[in-house]
């Protein structure tokens, strides 16, 4: 499967953006998905993840209550809705996939994901 992230941009603090991760090559329903971000000079960090069906999600504490991950397996796309954005959310955002064998497990470690899309820049101005 190949992943293509889009939807990044420049937004003021308090604003919203929705990122999309479109999959091609294989159906995304075979994969659990995650979103990560990397700010300049920092390690890539987990933002949130969703299991293969969308029935289970998990978020980093820093985004809990502000970000929501969803998926539309019919459209082969996963979304990251980001609300109440803060300047510290500024980063390049990446979507990632890992083969799923069912269940509700949501991977949180970047090394659990083996397919990555290119990043999309999100910049939040104060």
N, C-alpha and C positions, 0 to 999 in steps of 0.2 A: 504494500500500500504506500502511496505517496501522499504527503500532507502539505496543504497550502494555507497558511494563516493570512488573514487580512482584517482590515477594520481599524487599524491603529491610526493615530493622529494626534493633534494638539488640542487640548481641552483645558478649560479653566478649572481650578479647584472647586469641588462640589458638583461638577458635571458628570456626564455619563458617556460611556462608549460601549459598543458591543463588538467583540472580536468573533470572527468565524474561523473555523478550521475545516476546510473541505478536503475530503479524502477521495482518492482515485486509485484505480487498480484492483482493489478488493473492497468488499462491503465493510463499512466501518463497524457494523454490528458484531464483527468477529473480534473487536478490539476494545479494551478498556482505554480510556483517554485521560490525559493530564495536561494541565497548563502550568508552565514555569515562566519565570522572568529573571532577567539579568540586568542589573544596573551597572554603570561603568565602575570598574575596579572592585566589583563584588562577585561572589559566587552565584551561580544559577540556583534559584530557590524555587521550591514548590509553591504554587498558588492554590491549586485545587485539582481534584480528579473526579472521574465519574466511571461507574462500572459499565459493562457492556450494554445493559438494558436501560440505563438511566435511573434505575431504582435506588441507587446508592451513590452518595456524593460525600466528599470530604474536603475541608478548606483549611488553609493556613490561618492561624489566629489573627494575623495581620489584616486579612480580608474578609473574615467571617462576618456575615450580616450585611456586607456591602457588595460582594461579588456572588454571582450565581452561574453555575455551569449547567448546561442542558445539552441534549443531543436529539437530532432528528435522523434516525437511521434510514428513513425513507429517502432523505435528501443527502445521505452520506456526509453529514455536517455536524460538528460540535460547536457550541457557542460559549462565550464567556461574557456575561453581562456585568459590566462594572459601573457601579453607582457610587455617589459620594466620593469621587476620586480626590486623592490627596497628592501633593507634590512628591511624596515619598513612593508613590506608585509608579513614578517615571522609570521606565525600563524597556528593554526589548522583550517582548512576550513570545513564547514558543509553545506550540502544541506538540504533543508526543503521544505515541500509541504503544501498547503492549498487547500481545496476543492474549485473548481471554478464553477460559474454558468454563465460563459460567460463574455463578455465585455473585456475592456482593462485595468482594474485596476491591478496595481502591488503593492503588499503589501510590506511595508518597515520596519514594526515593528516586532520584533521577536515574540511577543505575538499573532500576526495574523497567525502564522504558527503552526500547531498542529501535524505535522509528521516530524521527524528528522532522518537523517542518522547518522552513526558514522562519526567521522571526519577523515580527511586526512592531514598529516603534510606537510606544505610547509616551507622550509627554504631557505632564500636568503642570500648568503654570499657577503660581500663587497670586 
